Amino acid sequence: MKSHIYLFYYIIIFQLLMVSCSPKVSYPIQLPKQNIAVDIITLSSDDMEGREIGTEGERKASEYISKRFAELGLAKAGDNNSYFQTFSRKKSNNPHGEDTTSTGITIYGKNILGYIDNKAANTAIIGAHYDHLGYGSEGSLYVGEKAIHNGADDNASGVAGVLYMAESIKKAGLKNQNYLFICFSGEEKGLWGSNYYVNKTSLDKSKINYMVNMDMIGRLNNDKKLAVSGIGTSPVFESVIDGIKTSKLSIKKELSGMGPSDHASFYNAGIPVLAFFTGQHSDYHKPTDDHQNINYTGITDVVEYIYTVVNTLENKGKLPFTKTKDEAQTRVAFNVTLGVMPDYLYDGKGLKLDGVRDGKPANLAGLEKGDIIIKMGEKDIPDMQAYMKCLTELKAGQTVDVVFIRNGKEMVKKVTF
């Protein structure tokens, strides 16, 4: 069986090598698709067992990433002259909170840090989380027998992006600032690793110029839409993004520096952030998030675009920080759930559905992926914020008319929560 797996692995790499042979004179790495494929396939293999924090799979993944850092010539920037920054948290019933009692189980994790020291005044941080859900005991959206959640897109794709950026910046010889590359653990538990780094770093936070976060950048769809969040966290960002012209991507700009990923830890510390995301999909937090489903041409286009952004920022000096208006990230208590996955890349009017969960109110009422909700009960739904606010006002057992657009036609379904 193993021989067949290895054969399949090498066939994929060979095919990618053949496709990637056209020269990319604008970027310092030759054959980037091949490098990205090797990293994603390795990190999302069953051997890593889903890379859950505190497990043998996380240890194997951390060793692989640290070895890649060494191959790229990055200096060790972790504890005790190593690539690793070890931290611990006590697991509680609240996955986004720390149990300070003596009853919790202590979980140990490792961030991985590599550095390019240009003796510059400021440092740019480029990061991604490398942990995932293991066998899916917590956070999984899969209903079925125990299975490895390999997390190829979430977030082996982002780690491959960090490694690409490290190699690109090293080979290009960018010198106007220092570069710190961090692969975080514990993101899936509530940004544990990035919170720990921000709170414990010996680096003067006023000297951190900005942070780039790559979380789920491997599933660029046919619309080629790439969400770039945090554009409002520095007045420099929007003009840089607008000034980069690309026919390969459609950029969706988002001002907020908040979000459910590691860049939020840096934004909350007053550091400008940019976060890149190609959107959710039906394999999100399921065992089917495998390397076969990655869009390797798409992720190559994405990381080359991110490199262009960073290369442009190289000559912008110290970036000022701006706090953004973050209503969408305000914690609210939902009384009910519709059971849908929003399309976070949709920028039209209404709430577009990227998925509908079996057995939940939307599914039972007949709503489908691709539907665009424009009204729930008496409330208009022009955007995500209005949808979230509506959920706080509805009650279990309540039935309302949900108005939506399907294939250009307005329709109505009764939904019982």
DAKA-V300954 format. One record per residue. N is the residue number from 0. RES is the residue in three letters. PHI is phi in degrees with one decimal (999 if undefined). OMEGA is omega as a letter, one per 20 degrees, with the letter a starting at -180 (NA if undefined). BURIAL is 1 if it has 9 or more other C-alpha atoms within 8 Angstrom, else 0. Layout:
n:N res:RES phi:PHI omega:OMEGA burial:BURIAL
n:N res:RES phi:PHI omega:OMEGA burial:BURIAL
This chain:
n:0 res:MET phi:999 omega:a burial:0
n:1 res:LYS phi:-61.3 omega:a burial:0
n:2 res:SER phi:-61.7 omega:r burial:0
n:3 res:HIS phi:-67.0 omega:r burial:0
n:4 res:ILE phi:-64.2 omega:a burial:0
n:5 res:TYR phi:-63.8 omega:r burial:0
n:6 res:LEU phi:-61.8 omega:r burial:0
n:7 res:PHE phi:-61.0 omega:r burial:0
n:8 res:TYR phi:-58.2 omega:a burial:1
n:9 res:TYR phi:-71.1 omega:r burial:0
n:10 res:ILE phi:-62.6 omega:r burial:0
n:11 res:ILE phi:-61.4 omega:a burial:0
n:12 res:ILE phi:-63.5 omega:r burial:1
n:13 res:PHE phi:-62.0 omega:r burial:0
n:14 res:GLN phi:-63.4 omega:r burial:0
n:15 res:LEU phi:-65.9 omega:r burial:1
n:16 res:LEU phi:-61.2 omega:a burial:1
n:17 res:MET phi:-66.1 omega:a burial:0
n:18 res:VAL phi:-69.3 omega:a burial:0
n:19 res:SER phi:-90.4 omega:a burial:1
n:20 res:CYS phi:-76.9 omega:r burial:0
n:21 res:SER phi:-69.6 omega:a burial:0
n:22 res:PRO phi:-67.3 omega:r burial:0
n:23 res:LYS phi:-120.2 omega:a burial:0
n:24 res:VAL phi:-69.5 omega:a burial:0
n:25 res:SER phi:-80.1 omega:a burial:0
n:26 res:TYR phi:-127.7 omega:a burial:0
n:27 res:PRO phi:-75.6 omega:a burial:0
n:28 res:ILE phi:-96.2 omega:r burial:1
n:29 res:GLN phi:-86.9 omega:r burial:0
n:30 res:LEU phi:53.8 omega:a burial:1
n:31 res:PRO phi:-62.1 omega:a burial:1
n:32 res:LYS phi:-62.6 omega:r burial:1
n:33 res:GLN phi:-63.9 omega:r burial:1
n:34 res:ASN phi:-60.8 omega:a burial:1
n:35 res:ILE phi:-62.9 omega:a burial:1
n:36 res:ALA phi:-62.3 omega:r burial:1
n:37 res:VAL phi:-60.1 omega:a burial:1
n:38 res:ASP phi:-64.7 omega:a burial:1
n:39 res:ILE phi:-67.8 omega:a burial:1
n:40 res:ILE phi:-62.7 omega:a burial:1
n:41 res:THR phi:-68.1 omega:a burial:0
n:42 res:LEU phi:-68.6 omega:a burial:1
n:43 res:SER phi:-100.3 omega:r burial:1
n:44 res:SER phi:-75.9 omega:r burial:1
n:45 res:ASP phi:-60.1 omega:a burial:0
n:46 res:ASP phi:-61.1 omega:r burial:0
n:47 res:MET phi:-85.0 omega:r burial:1
n:48 res:GLU phi:51.3 omega:r burial:1
n:49 res:GLY phi:83.0 omega:r burial:1
n:50 res:ARG phi:54.3 omega:r burial:1
n:51 res:GLU phi:-69.0 omega:a burial:1
n:52 res:ILE phi:-57.0 omega:r burial:1
n:53 res:GLY phi:83.6 omega:a burial:1
n:54 res:THR phi:-112.9 omega:r burial:0
n:55 res:GLU phi:-62.4 omega:r burial:1
n:56 res:GLY phi:-63.5 omega:r burial:1
n:57 res:GLU phi:-63.1 omega:r burial:1
n:58 res:ARG phi:-61.2 omega:r burial:1
n:59 res:LYS phi:-62.3 omega:r burial:1
n:60 res:ALA phi:-65.0 omega:r burial:1
n:61 res:SER phi:-64.6 omega:r burial:1
n:62 res:GLU phi:-66.4 omega:r burial:0
n:63 res:TYR phi:-63.5 omega:a burial:0
n:64 res:ILE phi:-66.0 omega:r burial:1
n:65 res:SER phi:-64.5 omega:r burial:1
n:66 res:LYS phi:-63.7 omega:r burial:0
n:67 res:ARG phi:-64.9 omega:r burial:1
n:68 res:PHE phi:-58.7 omega:a burial:1
n:69 res:ALA phi:-63.9 omega:r burial:1
n:70 res:GLU phi:-60.6 omega:a burial:0
n:71 res:LEU phi:-82.5 omega:r burial:1
n:72 res:GLY phi:80.2 omega:r burial:0
n:73 res:LEU phi:-79.5 omega:r burial:1
n:74 res:ALA phi:-74.1 omega:r burial:1
n:75 res:LYS phi:-72.0 omega:a burial:1
n:76 res:ALA phi:-128.5 omega:r burial:1
n:77 res:GLY phi:-96.5 omega:a burial:1
n:78 res:ASP phi:-76.7 omega:r burial:1
n:79 res:ASN phi:52.2 omega:r burial:0
n:80 res:ASN phi:55.9 omega:r burial:0
n:81 res:SER phi:-130.5 omega:r burial:1
n:82 res:TYR phi:-85.7 omega:a burial:1
n:83 res:PHE phi:-104.5 omega:r burial:1
n:84 res:GLN phi:-116.3 omega:a burial:1
n:85 res:THR phi:-89.3 omega:r burial:1
n:86 res:PHE phi:-140.8 omega:r burial:1
n:87 res:SER phi:-139.6 omega:r burial:0
n:88 res:ARG phi:-140.6 omega:r burial:1
n:89 res:LYS phi:-93.7 omega:a burial:1
n:90 res:LYS phi:-72.7 omega:r burial:1
n:91 res:SER phi:-127.3 omega:r burial:1
n:92 res:ASN phi:-71.0 omega:r burial:0
n:93 res:ASN phi:-98.2 omega:a burial:0
n:94 res:PRO phi:-64.7 omega:r burial:1
n:95 res:HIS phi:-107.2 omega:r burial:0
n:96 res:GLY phi:-133.3 omega:a burial:0
n:97 res:GLU phi:-100.4 omega:r burial:1
n:98 res:ASP phi:-87.3 omega:a burial:1
n:99 res:THR phi:-92.8 omega:r burial:0
n:100 res:THR phi:-84.2 omega:a burial:0
n:101 res:SER phi:-86.3 omega:a burial:0
n:102 res:THR phi:-91.6 omega:a burial:0
n:103 res:GLY phi:-74.0 omega:r burial:1
n:104 res:ILE phi:-91.0 omega:a burial:0
n:105 res:THR phi:-79.2 omega:r burial:0
n:106 res:ILE phi:-114.7 omega:r burial:1
n:107 res:TYR phi:-105.4 omega:r burial:1
n:108 res:GLY phi:-134.0 omega:a burial:1
n:109 res:LYS phi:-134.3 omega:r burial:1
n:110 res:ASN phi:-85.6 omega:a burial:1
n:111 res:ILE phi:-122.1 omega:a burial:1
n:112 res:LEU phi:-125.0 omega:r burial:1
n:113 res:GLY phi:-127.3 omega:a burial:1
n:114 res:TYR phi:-136.2 omega:r burial:1
n:115 res:ILE phi:-113.1 omega:a burial:1
n:116 res:ASP phi:-96.9 omega:r burial:0
n:117 res:ASN phi:-98.6 omega:a burial:0
n:118 res:LYS phi:58.1 omega:a burial:0
n:119 res:ALA phi:-87.6 omega:a burial:1
n:120 res:ALA phi:-73.6 omega:a burial:0
n:121 res:ASN phi:-126.4 omega:a burial:1
n:122 res:THR phi:-127.9 omega:r burial:1
n:123 res:ALA phi:-96.3 omega:r burial:1
n:124 res:ILE phi:-110.2 omega:r burial:1
n:125 res:ILE phi:-122.0 omega:a burial:1
n:126 res:GLY phi:-142.9 omega:r burial:1
n:127 res:ALA phi:-165.2 omega:r burial:1
n:128 res:HIS phi:-92.3 omega:a burial:1
n:129 res:TYR phi:-110.2 omega:r burial:1
n:130 res:ASP phi:-77.9 omega:r burial:1
n:131 res:HIS phi:-141.7 omega:a burial:1
n:132 res:LEU phi:-98.7 omega:r burial:1
n:133 res:GLY phi:62.0 omega:r burial:1
n:134 res:TYR phi:-95.0 omega:r burial:1
n:135 res:GLY phi:81.8 omega:a burial:1
n:136 res:SER phi:-69.9 omega:r burial:0
n:137 res:GLU phi:-140.6 omega:r burial:0
n:138 res:GLY phi:91.9 omega:a burial:0
n:139 res:SER phi:-76.4 omega:r burial:1
n:140 res:LEU phi:-104.9 omega:a burial:0
n:141 res:TYR phi:-94.3 omega:r burial:0
n:142 res:VAL phi:-113.4 omega:a burial:0
n:143 res:GLY phi:165.6 omega:a burial:0
n:144 res:GLU phi:-68.2 omega:r burial:0
n:145 res:LYS phi:-52.7 omega:a burial:0
n:146 res:ALA phi:-152.1 omega:r burial:0
n:147 res:ILE phi:-70.9 omega:r burial:1
n:148 res:HIS phi:-100.9 omega:a burial:1
n:149 res:ASN phi:-75.8 omega:r burial:1
n:150 res:GLY phi:57.3 omega:r burial:1
n:151 res:ALA phi:-64.8 omega:r burial:1
n:152 res:ASP phi:-80.4 omega:a burial:1
n:153 res:ASP phi:-113.9 omega:j burial:1
n:154 res:ASN phi:-142.5 omega:r burial:1
n:155 res:ALA phi:-58.6 omega:r burial:1
n:156 res:SER phi:-63.5 omega:r burial:1
n:157 res:GLY phi:-65.7 omega:r burial:1
n:158 res:VAL phi:-63.4 omega:r burial:1
n:159 res:ALA phi:-59.1 omega:r burial:1
n:160 res:GLY phi:-65.6 omega:r burial:1
n:161 res:VAL phi:-61.6 omega:a burial:1
n:162 res:LEU phi:-65.0 omega:r burial:1
n:163 res:TYR phi:-60.6 omega:a burial:1
n:164 res:MET phi:-63.4 omega:r burial:1
n:165 res:ALA phi:-61.2 omega:r burial:1
n:166 res:GLU phi:-65.9 omega:a burial:1
n:167 res:SER phi:-63.8 omega:a burial:1
n:168 res:ILE phi:-66.4 omega:r burial:1
n:169 res:LYS phi:-62.7 omega:a burial:1
n:170 res:LYS phi:-72.0 omega:r burial:0
n:171 res:ALA phi:-76.8 omega:r burial:0
n:172 res:GLY phi:69.4 omega:r burial:0
n:173 res:LEU phi:-64.9 omega:a burial:1
n:174 res:LYS phi:-124.0 omega:a burial:0
n:175 res:ASN phi:-77.6 omega:r burial:0
n:176 res:GLN phi:-151.0 omega:r burial:1
n:177 res:ASN phi:-82.0 omega:r burial:1
n:178 res:TYR phi:-129.4 omega:r burial:1
n:179 res:LEU phi:-115.0 omega:a burial:1
n:180 res:PHE phi:-107.5 omega:a burial:1
n:181 res:ILE phi:-128.5 omega:r burial:1
n:182 res:CYS phi:-107.3 omega:a burial:1
n:183 res:PHE phi:-92.5 omega:r burial:1
n:184 res:SER phi:-107.8 omega:r burial:1
n:185 res:GLY phi:75.5 omega:r burial:1
n:186 res:GLU phi:-61.1 omega:a burial:1
n:187 res:GLU phi:-67.3 omega:r burial:1
n:188 res:LYS phi:-89.9 omega:a burial:0
n:189 res:GLY phi:127.0 omega:r burial:1
n:190 res:LEU phi:60.2 omega:a burial:1
n:191 res:TRP phi:-59.3 omega:a burial:1
n:192 res:GLY phi:-66.5 omega:a burial:1
n:193 res:SER phi:-69.7 omega:r burial:1
n:194 res:ASN phi:-61.5 omega:r burial:1
n:195 res:TYR phi:-63.5 omega:a burial:1
n:196 res:TYR phi:-59.2 omega:a burial:0
n:197 res:VAL phi:-61.3 omega:a burial:1
n:198 res:ASN phi:-80.4 omega:a burial:0
n:199 res:LYS phi:-113.2 omega:a burial:0
n:200 res:THR phi:-62.7 omega:r burial:0
n:201 res:SER phi:-84.7 omega:r burial:0
n:202 res:LEU phi:-72.6 omega:r burial:0
n:203 res:ASP phi:-61.6 omega:a burial:0
n:204 res:LYS phi:-64.0 omega:r burial:0
n:205 res:SER phi:-70.6 omega:r burial:0
n:206 res:LYS phi:-98.6 omega:r burial:1
n:207 res:ILE phi:-82.8 omega:a burial:1
n:208 res:ASN phi:-74.3 omega:r burial:1
n:209 res:TYR phi:-165.9 omega:r burial:1
n:210 res:MET phi:-127.5 omega:r burial:1
n:211 res:VAL phi:-106.0 omega:r burial:1
n:212 res:ASN phi:-120.9 omega:r burial:1
n:213 res:MET phi:-118.8 omega:a burial:1
n:214 res:ASP phi:-133.2 omega:a burial:1
n:215 res:MET phi:66.4 omega:r burial:1
n:216 res:ILE phi:-118.4 omega:a burial:1
n:217 res:GLY phi:-105.9 omega:a burial:1
n:218 res:ARG phi:-127.8 omega:r burial:1
n:219 res:LEU phi:-55.9 omega:a burial:1
n:220 res:ASN phi:-94.0 omega:a burial:0
n:221 res:ASN phi:-64.5 omega:r burial:0
n:222 res:ASP phi:-76.9 omega:r burial:0
n:223 res:LYS phi:56.7 omega:a burial:1
n:224 res:LYS phi:-89.3 omega:r burial:1
n:225 res:LEU phi:-118.5 omega:r burial:1
n:226 res:ALA phi:-82.5 omega:r burial:1
n:227 res:VAL phi:-119.8 omega:a burial:1
n:228 res:SER phi:-98.1 omega:r burial:1
n:229 res:GLY phi:89.9 omega:a burial:1
n:230 res:ILE phi:-61.2 omega:r burial:1
n:231 res:GLY phi:-83.7 omega:a burial:1
n:232 res:THR phi:-82.7 omega:r burial:1
n:233 res:SER phi:-150.3 omega:r burial:1
n:234 res:PRO phi:-65.8 omega:r burial:1
n:235 res:VAL phi:-80.4 omega:a burial:1
n:236 res:PHE phi:-64.1 omega:a burial:1
n:237 res:GLU phi:-63.1 omega:a burial:1
n:238 res:SER phi:-67.0 omega:r burial:0
n:239 res:VAL phi:-66.5 omega:a burial:1
n:240 res:ILE phi:-62.2 omega:a burial:0
n:241 res:ASP phi:-65.8 omega:a burial:0
n:242 res:GLY phi:-81.9 omega:a burial:0
n:243 res:ILE phi:-96.9 omega:a burial:0
n:244 res:LYS phi:-95.5 omega:r burial:0
n:245 res:THR phi:-144.2 omega:r burial:0
n:246 res:SER phi:-92.2 omega:a burial:0
n:247 res:LYS phi:-87.9 omega:a burial:0
n:248 res:LEU phi:-135.8 omega:r burial:1
n:249 res:SER phi:-111.6 omega:a burial:1
n:250 res:ILE phi:-87.7 omega:r burial:0
n:251 res:LYS phi:-105.6 omega:a burial:1
n:252 res:LYS phi:-86.2 omega:r burial:0
n:253 res:GLU phi:-129.4 omega:a burial:1
n:254 res:LEU phi:-75.6 omega:a burial:1
n:255 res:SER phi:-63.2 omega:r burial:1
n:256 res:GLY phi:-92.8 omega:r burial:1
n:257 res:MET phi:-89.0 omega:r burial:1
n:258 res:GLY phi:160.4 omega:a burial:0
n:259 res:PRO phi:-83.2 omega:r burial:0
n:260 res:SER phi:-151.2 omega:a burial:0
n:261 res:ASP phi:-65.5 omega:r burial:1
n:262 res:HIS phi:-62.4 omega:a burial:1
n:263 res:ALA phi:-61.6 omega:r burial:1
n:264 res:SER phi:-62.1 omega:a burial:1
n:265 res:PHE phi:-79.2 omega:r burial:1
n:266 res:TYR phi:-59.0 omega:a burial:1
n:267 res:ASN phi:-65.8 omega:r burial:0
n:268 res:ALA phi:-94.5 omega:r burial:0
n:269 res:GLY phi:80.7 omega:a burial:1
n:270 res:ILE phi:-113.0 omega:r burial:1
n:271 res:PRO phi:-59.7 omega:a burial:1
n:272 res:VAL phi:-136.4 omega:r burial:1
n:273 res:LEU phi:-131.8 omega:r burial:1
n:274 res:ALA phi:-121.8 omega:a burial:1
n:275 res:PHE phi:-117.2 omega:a burial:1
n:276 res:PHE phi:-158.0 omega:r burial:1
n:277 res:THR phi:-97.9 omega:r burial:1
n:278 res:GLY phi:107.0 omega:r burial:1
n:279 res:GLN phi:-80.1 omega:a burial:1
n:280 res:HIS phi:-158.5 omega:a burial:0
n:281 res:SER phi:-69.0 omega:r burial:0
n:282 res:ASP phi:-93.0 omega:a burial:0
n:283 res:TYR phi:-58.6 omega:r burial:1
n:284 res:HIS phi:56.3 omega:r burial:1
n:285 res:LYS phi:-132.0 omega:r burial:1
n:286 res:PRO phi:-62.8 omega:a burial:1
n:287 res:THR phi:-84.5 omega:r burial:0
n:288 res:ASP phi:-78.3 omega:a burial:1
n:289 res:ASP phi:-112.0 omega:a burial:1
n:290 res:HIS phi:-64.0 omega:r burial:1
n:291 res:GLN phi:-64.6 omega:a burial:0
n:292 res:ASN phi:-94.6 omega:r burial:0
n:293 res:ILE phi:-72.7 omega:r burial:1
n:294 res:ASN phi:-90.8 omega:a burial:1
n:295 res:TYR phi:-70.5 omega:r burial:1
n:296 res:THR phi:-66.4 omega:a burial:0
n:297 res:GLY phi:-62.5 omega:a burial:1
n:298 res:ILE phi:-67.7 omega:r burial:1
n:299 res:THR phi:-62.6 omega:r burial:1
n:300 res:ASP phi:-62.8 omega:a burial:1
n:301 res:VAL phi:-65.8 omega:a burial:1
n:302 res:VAL phi:-70.4 omega:r burial:1
n:303 res:GLU phi:-67.7 omega:r burial:1
n:304 res:TYR phi:-65.6 omega:r burial:0
n:305 res:ILE phi:-62.8 omega:r burial:0
n:306 res:TYR phi:-60.4 omega:r burial:1
n:307 res:THR phi:-62.3 omega:r burial:1
n:308 res:VAL phi:-59.8 omega:a burial:1
n:309 res:VAL phi:-64.1 omega:r burial:0
n:310 res:ASN phi:-62.0 omega:r burial:1
n:311 res:THR phi:-68.7 omega:r burial:1
n:312 res:LEU phi:-68.7 omega:a burial:1
n:313 res:GLU phi:-54.1 omega:a burial:1
n:314 res:ASN phi:-106.8 omega:a burial:0
n:315 res:LYS phi:-98.5 omega:r burial:0
n:316 res:GLY phi:71.7 omega:a burial:0
n:317 res:LYS phi:-75.8 omega:a burial:0
n:318 res:LEU phi:-85.9 omega:r burial:1
n:319 res:PRO phi:-73.2 omega:a burial:0
n:320 res:PHE phi:-101.9 omega:r burial:1
n:321 res:THR phi:-128.7 omega:r burial:1
n:322 res:LYS phi:-78.8 omega:a burial:0
n:323 res:THR phi:-105.6 omega:r burial:1
n:324 res:LYS phi:-83.0 omega:a burial:0
n:325 res:ASP phi:-122.2 omega:a burial:1
n:326 res:GLU phi:-59.9 omega:a burial:0
n:327 res:ALA phi:-66.4 omega:a burial:0
n:328 res:GLN phi:-103.0 omega:r burial:0
n:329 res:THR phi:-63.0 omega:a burial:0
n:330 res:ARG phi:-71.0 omega:r burial:0
n:331 res:VAL phi:-131.2 omega:a burial:0
n:332 res:ALA phi:-98.1 omega:r burial:0
n:333 res:PHE phi:-87.5 omega:r burial:1
n:334 res:ASN phi:-81.1 omega:a burial:1
n:335 res:VAL phi:-140.2 omega:r burial:1
n:336 res:THR phi:-130.9 omega:r burial:1
n:337 res:LEU phi:-87.9 omega:r burial:0
n:338 res:GLY phi:79.8 omega:r burial:1
n:339 res:VAL phi:-128.4 omega:r burial:1
n:340 res:MET phi:-111.7 omega:a burial:1
n:341 res:PRO phi:-67.5 omega:r burial:1
n:342 res:ASP phi:-88.0 omega:a burial:1
n:343 res:TYR phi:-71.8 omega:r burial:0
n:344 res:LEU phi:-94.5 omega:r burial:1
n:345 res:TYR phi:-73.8 omega:a burial:0
n:346 res:ASP phi:-123.0 omega:r burial:0
n:347 res:GLY phi:-92.4 omega:r burial:0
n:348 res:LYS phi:-79.4 omega:r burial:0
n:349 res:GLY phi:101.2 omega:r burial:1
n:350 res:LEU phi:-112.4 omega:r burial:1
n:351 res:LYS phi:-85.7 omega:a burial:1
n:352 res:LEU phi:-91.8 omega:r burial:1
n:353 res:ASP phi:-97.3 omega:r burial:1
n:354 res:GLY phi:-174.5 omega:r burial:1
n:355 res:VAL phi:-131.2 omega:a burial:1
n:356 res:ARG phi:-86.0 omega:a burial:1
n:357 res:ASP phi:-58.5 omega:r burial:0
n:358 res:GLY phi:79.7 omega:r burial:0
n:359 res:LYS phi:-94.5 omega:a burial:1
n:360 res:PRO phi:-52.1 omega:a burial:1
n:361 res:ALA phi:-63.6 omega:r burial:1
n:362 res:ASN phi:-63.8 omega:a burial:1
n:363 res:LEU phi:-65.3 omega:r burial:1
n:364 res:ALA phi:-84.7 omega:r burial:1
n:365 res:GLY phi:100.9 omega:r burial:0
n:366 res:LEU phi:-72.8 omega:a burial:1
n:367 res:GLU phi:-134.2 omega:r burial:1
n:368 res:LYS phi:-56.0 omega:a burial:0
n:369 res:GLY phi:97.9 omega:r burial:1
n:370 res:ASP phi:-65.0 omega:r burial:1
n:371 res:ILE phi:-118.1 omega:a burial:1
n:372 res:ILE phi:-76.8 omega:r burial:1
n:373 res:ILE phi:-119.3 omega:r burial:1
n:374 res:LYS phi:-158.8 omega:r burial:1
n:375 res:MET phi:-129.8 omega:a burial:1
n:376 res:GLY phi:64.0 omega:r burial:0
n:377 res:GLU phi:-93.9 omega:a burial:0
n:378 res:LYS phi:-99.4 omega:r burial:0
n:379 res:ASP phi:-69.9 omega:r burial:0
n:380 res:ILE phi:-120.3 omega:r burial:1
n:381 res:PRO phi:-79.2 omega:a burial:1
n:382 res:ASP phi:-161.1 omega:a burial:1
n:383 res:MET phi:-62.0 omega:a burial:1
n:384 res:GLN phi:-61.7 omega:r burial:0
n:385 res:ALA phi:-64.8 omega:r burial:1
n:386 res:TYR phi:-62.2 omega:a burial:1
n:387 res:MET phi:-63.8 omega:r burial:1
n:388 res:LYS phi:-63.4 omega:r burial:0
n:389 res:CYS phi:-63.1 omega:a burial:1
n:390 res:LEU phi:-63.8 omega:r burial:1
n:391 res:THR phi:-73.6 omega:a burial:1
n:392 res:GLU phi:-100.3 omega:r burial:0
n:393 res:LEU phi:-82.4 omega:a burial:1
n:394 res:LYS phi:-126.0 omega:r burial:0
n:395 res:ALA phi:-58.6 omega:a burial:0
n:396 res:GLY phi:91.1 omega:a burial:0
n:397 res:GLN phi:-77.1 omega:r burial:0
n:398 res:THR phi:-113.9 omega:a burial:0
n:399 res:VAL phi:-134.4 omega:r burial:1
n:400 res:ASP phi:-79.9 omega:r burial:1
n:401 res:VAL phi:-110.5 omega:a burial:1
n:402 res:VAL phi:-97.0 omega:a burial:1
n:403 res:PHE phi:-148.4 omega:r burial:1
n:404 res:ILE phi:-106.9 omega:r burial:1
n:405 res:ARG phi:-131.6 omega:a burial:1
n:406 res:ASN phi:54.5 omega:r burial:0
n:407 res:GLY phi:82.3 omega:a burial:0
n:408 res:LYS phi:-112.1 omega:r burial:0
n:409 res:GLU phi:-77.6 omega:a burial:0
n:410 res:MET phi:-135.3 omega:a burial:0
n:411 res:VAL phi:-134.4 omega:r burial:0
n:412 res:LYS phi:-130.9 omega:r burial:1
n:413 res:LYS phi:-87.8 omega:a burial:1
n:414 res:VAL phi:-116.8 omega:r burial:1
n:415 res:THR phi:-106.6 omega:a burial:1
n:416 res:PHE phi:-89.2 omega:NA burial:1
